[in-house]
Amino acid sequence: MSRARSVAVVGGGFGGVGAAAMLCREGYEDVTVFEKAERVGGVWHHNTYPGAACDIPSHLYEFSFAPNSWSRRYAPGPEIQAYVEGVARRFGVLEKVRTGTEVKSAAWDEERGRWRLETSAGPHEADILLTACGQLSVPTVPPLPGLESFAGPAFHTAEWRHDVDLTGKRVAVVGTGCSAIQVVPAIQPEVARLDVYQRSPGWTFPKGDYEYPPRVRALFRRFPLLHRLDRALVFAFNEFGAAAMTSRAWLLPVLRAISRRQIESAIADPELRRKVTPSDEIGCKRIMLTDEWYPALTQPNVELVTERVEAITPGGVRDGAGVERPADVLVLATGFASHDFVAPMEIRGSGGRALAEEWDKVARAYLGLSVPGFPNMFLLYGPNTNGGTGSVVNTLECGIGHVLAALREMERAGAERIEVRSEAAAEFDRELRAALDKTVWHSGCTNWYVDENGNDPSNWPWLWSAYRRRTAQLTPGAYSLAR
């Protein structure tokens, strides 16, 4: 059945491609996806640094309606990029994507009951607006004194310079988060010297990555039930982690013991052990999955520097103790602006109110999807849909499912407009904030989830099965509909 309602999707990563695919499967043909890059893929198109790979087992890092024959337990970046493009091609999304086109602003036209988009290729109108900008799309470069003076190549991991040969070079890596723990082991064998600057250590967990033998891949293809079973087991393990971080703190010592054992088995030097062992609670920062990080730090050409970076000089990096270490190349593994959910796009809803004003203190959205005063608009991977465990792809699919439920309700009611009620949004937000206060993310560490005012616009404070259940259908009375 072909449905006439038009949909504009901003972003061509997992969220945008998945939304367009599921809309097409539902019968919506008038779907346009805007992607500012030259191809779809989102974070996997941009992050091409050495060692880039998923930290969620592959069978859960895919759409349930598009299972894939992965080469490894944890898929490498290029394979994930190929998967996103493959899904877009298979479900007819590619012809609906406008690449190289940035959406600068979107405004709700009250009189016409439509969204007006201003893009780099001209104006566009749609009945429904979906934002799929992601939480990890805008690289953050800290204000390091002297950064502009550095004489050699300096770049963020998300903007990797493949034209720079690191062979035999002295390389400085600033940061020890999720990107750094993949980059450092990947480049360590080829560089002459590798200095890694750590602000604070993070807890890690054994990854247990391995290549799937051809016979195993054949079994998964021949017996789809095995694929689904493995997916369910991975989901269950992630639920265990989610429970520990949100409502079952007594489980945390189990995770901490495994992490400590990983450090002790890989590092013999007591001083290096001290440097890499966190003092905060496990899970307060993102737990990083790795099998190679600690062995890489023990190599003779690697030094872990725990003094703060005082300044970048033309020839290297000077730390807080006044020691300057020479460097030919500077790599910034310094993360992303994770709380700018739709930036730099400007969105204005009813009465011309800007979403940025609505989110002046903290970004809020009902189920991470809807904001009062912004009718016919849904956010994918919006506020509080991240977590310490779990698959973003699975979360996106749940969110898109909620959008489809909303569109079905509009069709049933003959409505032209749907908007979350302010009472429903406020009640959800109160429930959310009360639950967040009890989670491990508010146990005292500095993390990218919580802002400088102690607000957490990022994480979901319950099990992921709860998110799946709550997004599966519309709660009666949560939304208002109008013809």
Secondary structure, DSSP 8 states (H G I E B T S, - for coil): --B---EEEE--SHHHHHHHHHHHHHTB--EEEEESSSSS-THHHH---TT-B-SS-GGGSS-TTS----SBSS-BHHHHHHHHHHHHHHTT-GGGEEET--EEEEEEETTTTEEEEEETTEEEEESEEEE---SS-SB-----TTGGG-SS-EEEGGG--TTS--TT-EEEEE--STTHHHHHHHHTTT-SEEEEE-SS---EE-----B--HHHHHHHHH-HHHHHHHHHHHHHHHHHHHHHHHT-GGGHHHHHHHHHHHHHHH---HHHHHHHS-SS-TTSS--EE-SSHHHHHTSTTEEEE-S-EEEEETTEEEETTS-EEE-SEEEE---B-TT-SSTT-EEE-GGG-BHHHHTSSS---BTTTB-TT-TTEEETT-TT-B-SSS-HHHHHHHHHHHHHHHHHHHHHHT-SEEEE-HHHHHHHHHHHHHHHTTSGGGSS---SSS-TTS--SSB--S-HHHHHHHHSS--TTSEEEE-
